[in-house]
Amino acid sequence: MFDSSIVWYLFLGGTGAGALSVLAGADLLFWRHGERPARHLAWTTGLTRSFLARGLAVSTMLLALGALCLLTDLGHPERFFYVLVHPTASVLTFGSYVLAGTVLCAAFLCSIALFNLTRIPALAIRIVEALAIVLGFCTMAYTGVFLADIGFVALWGNPLLPVLFTFSSLSCGTMCVLACALFEAPERKGRLVDALVRIDALAIVLELVSLAAYLAYGALLVNGSQTIGVLVSGDLRDLFWMGFVCLGMVLPLAIDAAYTRIGTAALPALAIPLILIGGYLLRYCMVNAPYG
């Protein structure tokens, strides 16, 4: 039914939205608590313009590439704009508006950081950042709703699929932000990495819980063992268990735990490609398992 462009859309769009949400949330925390935040928020003082510019540029690029992959799969890109101009009460319309709004918010915030547009009122920037968080989470969830809305494929018609995709996207996006933090000066890098590792560990734990809930819910359905079986014991089982579960979640979570004891930035740097590969393999397996 779908080709590889949809897998890339689900991965790139969700990851870009996750990175945008993390960056916008961090900047809002810094603005809210000022130059001398509470101890647990001291890492926000490391949010330099160069760091935000890099991170927002990456998130904007990922979102734009994800949107391009979606347009490529449509075959007729004008259909996307037709939906925007002639909206209907449908999931497709919601997803189109959410994706377009997320891309615009990312591009707006990226332009401010890149070109240091100081004439724009600070309140306007904060409003856009708050909107970016909301739209970012909606975009992350919609990457799962996109599949869940297709009811005749039992593996996708699971209400917990959007939850799983949301936490997976948040983890992948956090890793992209962490990659940008590694280029910061040592005195700022350590605090940023510490905070991002904690965010990622929380996202992975929630991702593991949502995966367990997704599998349990699917197993309880009529013919549930057959439905879930195509994913966990079908042709793509090795990619799912070894690629997504082990390399994409369990090993990075162990690395995050080791980092809290050792404290070297090389450890979370090692987790970056593992989580991104695992995030892609989750989408690949979900899209292709029913037809494996």
N, C-alpha and C positions, 0 to 999 in steps of 0.2 A: 504493500500500500504506500509506504513512504520510502524515499531514497535517503542517501546519506546527508543531504542538505538539512533535513528535518532533525536528525540527530545532532548536527552541529548547531542548529538554531536552539534546540532545547539546552544544549550545554553552554554555548556562548552567551545567549540571552540571559540565562539564569545566573551564570558566573558574573557577567557585567553588572547585573542588577544587585547581586550580593556585594560586590566591591563598592558600588555606589552607596548602598545603604550603610555599610560600615564606615565609609569616609564621611558621609553626611552626618551620621550619628556622632562620630568622634568630634567633628568640628562644632556641632551643637553643644556637646558637653563642655568643650573648651570655652565657647562663648558664654555659656551659662554660669560657669564657675570661675572665670577670670584667670588672671596670671598666677594666682596662688590657690589652686584647687585643693580639695581634701587629699589626703595621702594616697588613697586608692585611685584617685584620678590624676595623680601627678604626671602620668605618661602623656596627658593631653598637651602639656607644654612643649612636647616634641613635634607638634603638628606645624611644621614650617610650610611656607608657601611652595617651596620646591617639592616637598613630599606630596602635598595635596595636588599639585600640578601633575606630577607623575602618575599618582593613583587615579585621578579623575580622567587623565588622558587615556589610561589603560581601560578603565571602565567604559568610557565613551566609545572607544574603538571596539571593544568586545560587544557592546550593545548594537553598534552599527553593523558589525559583521553578522551578528545573530539575525538582525532584521533583514539583511541582504540574503542570508540563507533561506529565510522564510519566503521572501519575495521570489527567489529562484525556484523554490518548490511549487509555488503557485502557478508558475508558467506564464501567467499574465499579471505582471506587477500592478497594473492599473486596478485590479480587483481590490487590492489593499486600500488604495486611495478612494475607491468607490464606497467601500464600507465606512470610511471616515466621513465622507461627504453625505452619505445616505445611511445613517445608523438605524439599526433595528434592535429590538429587545432580544439579543442573543449573546451567547458566550463568545462568539467570534468577534462581535462588535466590541464587547468589553475588553477582550484581549488586545484588539487592534488599538484602541484608545490608550490602554494602559502602557503598551509597548511604545507607542509614539510619545506619550507623555514622559516616560522614563528616559528615552533618548534625548528629548528636549531639555529636561532638567539636568542631565549629565553634561550635555553640550554647553549649557548656560554656566554651570558651576566650573566646568573645565576652562571656559574662556576667561572667567574672572581670575582664576588661579594662574593661568598661563600669562595673561597680559596685565595682571595687577590692576584691574579696573576699579580704582578706589572711589570713583564718583557714584557708583551704585550704592544706594542706601543699605546699611548693614541689616536693617529689619527685612528688606526685600530678599536679601541673600538667605537669612534664617528661614523665612517662609518657604522659599524654594527648597532649602535643605530638608525641612520637615516634610514637604510634599514629595521630595525625592525618596525619603525613607518609606513612606506609604506606598508610592507607586513601585518602588523597588521590590518590596515584599509582595505586592500584587503580581508583579511580573514573574518573580520566582515561583509563586504558587501557580500562576497561569501556565507555566511550562508543564506542570502536571495536569492541570485542568484540560489543557489542549488534548491530551491523550484520554483522560478520564471521561471526557464528553462523548467519546466514541463508544457507545454502549455495547455494540455487538461484539467487541473484543473483550472477553471476560477478564483477561489479565489487566486491562487498563481501567475497566469499570469498577474501580476500587476507590472509595472516598478518601482513603489515606495516601493515595499516590501523590496528590499535590503537597501534602505535608512532608512526605519523604523528599520530594524534589526541592522543596523550600529549604530544608536544612542542608541538603547536599549542595545547593547553590550558595548558601551562606558560607559553608566551609570552603568551597572553591573560591568564592569572592574574597574571603579573608586571606587566603593564601596569596592571591594576586596583590593585595594590599601589603602583606608581609614582604613579598618580593621587592616592592618599592621601598619599604622601610630599610632594607639591607643596604641601600645606597646612602643612607644618612650618616652623619658624623657619629663617632662612637658614643659620645655622651648622650645623644638623643636616641640612637638606634636601640640601645639596650632596653630603655623604658617602653618604646613602641613595640619591640618584639615581644617583651613580657606580656603586654596587654593583648596583643593579637594572638599569641599562643593560647592564652586563657579563653579568648572568644572562640578560637577554633576548636579547642578541647570541648567546650560546651556544645558547639554546633555538632561535633561528631557524636557526642553522647546522645543528643536529641535525635540525630540521624539514625543511630543504632536502635534507639527505642522505637522510632517511627517505622523502621524496617521490620522489626519484630512484630509490631502491631499490624503492618500491612500484610505480612505473611500469615499471621494468625487470622485476620479477618478474611483473607482470601481462602484459607483452608476451611473455614466454617461455612462457606457458600455451598450451594448445590454443585456437586462435581468439583468441589474446591481442590481436592488433591490433584485432579487433572489440570485445573487452571494454574495453580502454583507450580505444578510439576514441570510445565514447559519452561519455567524460569530457573528453578533450583536443581532440576535433574535432566533437563533437555540438552540439546546440542551445545548451548552456550553456558552450561553450568560452570565450566572451568573459568571462563571470563568473569562470570558473576561472583563466584565464591573467592577465587584467588585474586582476580583483578580488582573488583569493586570492594568486597567485604574485607579481605585481608590486606591488600596493598593500599586500598583507598580509605579505610577506616581504622582497622585494628592496629596496623603498624604505625600510622601517623599518630594515633592516640598514645601509643607507647612512647613514641619519640617526644611528644609534648610532655609526657610525664617525666621522661629522662631529662628534658631541658630544665624543668623546675629544680632539678638537683645539680646538674652539671653547669648550666648557664651559658654554654657556648652557642653562638648564633648559627654554627654549622649544622646543628641538629634540626631546627625548624626549616632551614634552607633545604635539607634533605627531604623533608616532608612535603615541600611544595609540589614537585612533579608527581609524587605518589598520589596526593589528593586530587590533582587535576586529571591524571590518568584514570583514577577510580571514578571520578565524577562523569567523565566521558563514557566509560564502560557501563555505568549504570544506565545512561540513556540509550546506549547502543543495545544493551541486552533487553531493555524494556520494549524498544521499538521492534527488534528483530526476533525475539523469542517466540511470539505467536506464530511465526512463519518459518521457524528454524527446522 
